[in-house]
Amino acid sequence: MSLFFGCKSDDNCGEVIDKVINNDRFLLVIRFDDGASTSENEFSGELVDDIEVSEQTFSSFDEGDNYCIK
């Protein structure tokens, strides 16, 4: 399960970078951040998360597509 704190609506969208089926769970691997930072104190890595979706949703997205969490 993913938790997002203080996100703007655009922050809930990211690029599908992989698709995984594991134990009958359908997972989209989403990259939410390009990893850019402007200072040492800011997060400088990518924000990548596995999002569990239905089989129908899983089938309707390809790598490179944009996916938004509602």
N, C-alpha and C positions, 0 to 999 in steps of 0.2 A: 504494500500500500504506500502511496506517495503522499507526502504532506508538503504543502506550499504555504509559506508565511509571507504576508505582505506583497503578494503578487498582483501586478496589474493584469488586465485581461490578456494582453499580448504575451505575457510571461507564461501563460498556460499553454502555449503552442510551441511546437518544436519539430525538428526533422526526424523522420523514421530512419534510423541508421542500421537496424537489423530487425528480423522477425524470428521468434523462437517459439517452438511448441515443446512444453516440458510437463510431463505427467498430466496430459489432457488440459493444460492451461495454455492459453494463447497470449503471448507477450509481444508487445511492440517495444523495441528499445528506442527511446526518444532522446535526442540531444536538444536541450533547452537553451543552451548558452554557447556562444562561439569561443568562450575562454578568454576574451579580451579583458584587459584591466588597465586602469589609469594610474594606479599607485601601488606601493608594496602592501598597503593595508587592505586592499580589496581582494576578493576571491579571484584567483587567476586561472582556475581550471574549468573544464567543461562540466556542465550539470547534465548528467546522463542518468536516465531512470528507466526501469522496466515497468510498463503499464499493462496490466491484465485487461484484456478485452474479450468480447464474444467472438465466436468463430466467424460470424458474418462480418464483423468489423475487421477482424484480422485479415480476411480474404479481400476486403475492399481497399486495403492500403498496400503500397509497395515501398521499398526502400527509396528514399529521396522525397517522398510525399511529406506534406505538412500535416501534423495531427494536433488537435486541440483538446485538452481535457475540459470537460464541462463541469 
